[in-house]
């Protein structure tokens, strides 16, 4: 199943598919996950925190085309996926999830950095009411809308799920997994208000 990521004024839409195993990028210098100790990012002006803030709270891809994924379940799915991961960020309290994600971020071949910041700074960049303290920057796959609505041989017609105003990452994951179980061929978030599509009444 594919999750659509609409981009304003684009002829083709971008879609993220989070189903295969992760594909790491270039090896990062002094990968903190391998060193066993995560550096603390303590300034809101830190480059990494600006990237996460743009992708999560701003809802926009970074200049490199990465989007924000927040919540331990979605980050775990992203790490399992075939999408490149740029970085994983934990808050101080969110480090309780580190052990769960360790099989994906603790391997020597993983090339993206694992970062840590304060709870206060994480709350300032998160887009959820009760952040779980873990987020990732992921580059979605790209495909056309025609690919999304093309029904597979096992389906009689395409079935799409549109998410409107769903912000809790847990709800997003539940909806997508449930839709996939019922044979949905794709899912797409509705554009936020002000991006050209009026919000539903």
C-alpha positions in Angstrom: 0.0 0.0 0.0 1.3 3.5 -0.8 0.8 6.7 1.2 0.5 9.8 -0.9 2.3 13.0 -0.1 0.8 15.8 -2.2 3.0 18.7 -3.4 1.4 22.0 -4.5 1.3 22.7 -8.3 3.0 19.5 -9.1 1.9 17.5 -12.2 2.7 14.3 -10.5 2.1 13.5 -6.8 4.7 11.9 -4.5 3.9 8.8 -2.6 5.7 7.0 0.2 5.8 3.3 0.4 6.8 2.0 3.8 6.9 -1.8 3.3 10.4 -3.1 2.5 13.6 -3.1 4.5 15.5 0.2 5.1 18.1 1.4 2.7 20.7 3.5 4.6 22.4 6.5 3.1 26.1 7.3 3.1 28.0 6.4 6.3 27.9 9.2 8.8 31.0 10.2 10.6 31.3 9.0 14.2 27.8 7.5 14.1 26.6 8.0 17.7 24.5 4.8 17.6 27.7 2.8 17.0 29.6 4.8 19.7 26.9 3.9 22.2 26.3 7.5 23.4 24.0 10.0 21.7 25.1 13.6 21.5 22.7 16.1 23.1 21.4 18.9 20.7 20.7 21.7 23.1 20.2 24.7 20.7 17.0 25.3 18.8 19.1 26.8 16.0 20.9 23.5 15.5 20.8 22.5 11.8 19.3 19.1 12.5 16.6 20.5 14.8 15.7 23.0 12.1 15.3 20.2 9.6 13.1 18.2 11.9 11.0 21.3 12.8 10.4 22.0 9.1 9.4 18.4 8.3 7.3 17.8 11.4 5.6 21.0 12.5 6.0 22.8 9.2 4.7 19.8 7.3 7.1 20.5 4.4 9.8 18.3 2.9 13.4 19.4 3.7 15.6 20.9 0.9 16.9 17.3 0.4 13.3 16.0 0.0 13.0 14.2 3.3 9.7 14.2 5.2 9.1 13.9 9.0 7.8 10.7 10.6 6.9 10.9 14.3 6.0 8.3 16.9 7.7 5.0 17.7 5.4 2.9 15.6 5.7 5.0 12.4 9.5 5.4 12.9 9.8 1.6 13.3 7.8 1.2 10.0 10.0 3.7 8.3 13.2 1.9 9.4 11.7 -1.3 8.0 10.9 0.3 4.7 12.9 0.6 1.6 12.9 4.4 1.9 16.2 6.2 2.7 16.5 7.5 6.2 18.4 10.7 6.9 18.4 10.7 10.7 16.6 9.5 13.8 15.9 11.9 16.7 15.1 11.0 20.3 14.1 13.3 23.1 15.5 12.6 26.6 12.4 10.8 27.7 11.9 9.2 24.3 15.1 7.3 24.7 13.0 4.6 26.4 12.1 3.6 22.8 15.8 3.2 21.9 15.9 -0.5 22.8 12.9 -1.2 20.6 14.5 0.5 17.6 18.0 -0.7 18.3 17.9 -3.7 15.8 17.4 -1.1 13.1 19.7 1.7 14.2 22.5 -0.2 16.0 23.8 -2.2 13.1 27.4 -1.3 11.9 26.2 -0.8 8.3 23.6 1.9 9.2 24.9 5.2 7.8 22.4 7.7 9.2 23.0 9.5 12.5 21.0 8.9 15.7 20.5 12.1 17.6 19.2 13.2 21.0 17.7 16.5 22.2 15.9 17.8 25.3 12.2 17.1 25.9 11.5 20.9 25.7 13.1 21.3 22.3 11.5 18.1 20.9 8.1 19.3 22.1 8.8 22.5 20.1 9.3 20.7 16.8 6.8 17.9 17.2 3.4 18.1 15.6 1.5 16.0 18.0 -0.2 17.0 21.3 1.6 14.3 23.3 4.9 13.5 21.6 6.4 10.1 22.1 9.9 11.5 21.8 11.1 9.8 18.6 11.1 11.0 15.0 12.8 10.3 11.7 13.5 12.1 8.4 12.6 9.7 5.6 12.7 10.2 1.8 9.4 8.8 0.3 9.3 6.9 -3.0 7.8 8.7 -5.9 5.2 7.5 -8.3 2.4 8.9 -10.3 -1.3 9.2 -9.4 -2.0 6.8 -12.3 0.2 4.2 -10.6 -1.7 4.6 -7.4 -5.2 4.1 -8.9 -4.1 1.2 -11.2 -5.8 -1.8 -9.6 -3.7 -4.9 -9.1 -4.7 -8.1 -10.7 -6.1 -9.3 -7.4 -8.5 -6.4 -7.0 -11.5 -5.5 -9.1 -11.1 -1.8 -8.7 -8.7 0.6 -6.9 -9.6 1.5 -3.3 -8.1 4.7 -1.9 -8.2 6.1 1.6 -8.0 9.9 2.1 -6.9 11.2 5.5 -8.3 14.6 6.4 -7.2 16.4 9.5 -5.6 13.3 11.1 -2.7 14.4 13.2 -2.1 11.6 15.7 0.6 9.3 14.2 -0.9 6.3 16.0 -4.3 7.0 14.3 -2.6 7.4 10.9 -0.8 4.1 11.3 -4.0 2.3 12.4 -6.0 3.7 9.5 -3.4 2.7 6.9 -2.9 -0.8 8.3 -6.6 -1.4 8.5 -7.2 -0.1 5.0 -4.4 -2.3 3.7 -6.0 -5.3 5.4 -9.2 -4.6 3.5 -7.4 -4.4 0.2 -6.9 -0.7 -0.2 -4.5 0.2 -3.0 -3.3 3.5 -1.6 -3.8 6.3 0.9 -3.5 10.1 0.6 -3.5 12.9 3.2 -5.7 15.8 2.3 -3.8 19.0 1.7 -3.8 21.4 4.7 -6.1 24.4 4.7 -4.7 27.2 2.5 -2.9 25.0 0.0 -5.5 25.2 -2.6 -8.1 22.7 -1.4 -10.8 24.1 1.0 -11.2 22.1 4.2 -14.4 20.0 4.5 -17.4 21.7 6.2 
